[in-house]
């Protein structure tokens, strides 16, 4: 769920089936209208669907929205640019500039979050391709964009250019997700399913939640060229002893054990005013347990998250208003919750 740049009057919320709805920024709002509808081409099987969208920072003057979704025939991830032809009132499904097509071997671990970074580049996350334990060893394979957060320049020639700072920027593009050498689209790799990530609007730091396998959920401070360890490591722990479990990987910034949850949902750094004690804290949650956690963004790696609340929410996403206030979306019953200071 997002607000369009410079427009705090409305909210846009994506539904997995392939629709983005728009409604007034008013808690008593009781109706919505369709902003965008590609439900006819979206495959929402398993963890697939319309998984993320990002407004161009100059929207609607630059009438572009970037959309991440999955299709059938065969099952694939698409990252595409769509255009508004009515000054931002709706987004037309008629013209689609396809940027990335990534064949997906399974309908889980599709990643799918998407955002324009403070550097103006487009970031997209992809999981390890699915299955249990990364059976295709995609996490440590840089010749695929599975298990990676990619970064591409969408302001240059079509379909995209490679930012010169990417770790494998001199290699040929992996337009279909795989290459003969390391993919130049990769910004960082070694992830299992970093399906929610965000940039802090003040520090520019990139934070991602990476879902664990059997034991550990992790939050990563994602920096260029870093390898976050999956599937040799799960959190800060050895997962695949046969790999040797090198200790040279980038450690998680924070982790929690499965006693507290089963599937981390990456969140956002709070920059609002309603909860002064939370300013500068990274707030995230667990999809299964409903717990909401936070840690001070400036705390060093290894910080233990503090539990803010125990909820019954199936936490599918966090959202941030232009005013910096945070919201939590419930996948189970379709409700939207605002984080407020305890009375
Ligand atoms: Ca990791």
Boltz pocket constraint, residues with backbone or C-beta under 6 A from the ligand:
constraints:
  - pocket:
      binder: B
      contacts: [[A, 190], [A, 191], [A, 210], [A, 218], [A, 228], [A, 229], [A, 230], [A, 233], [A, 234], [A, 235], [A, 250], [A, 252]]
      max_distance: 6.0
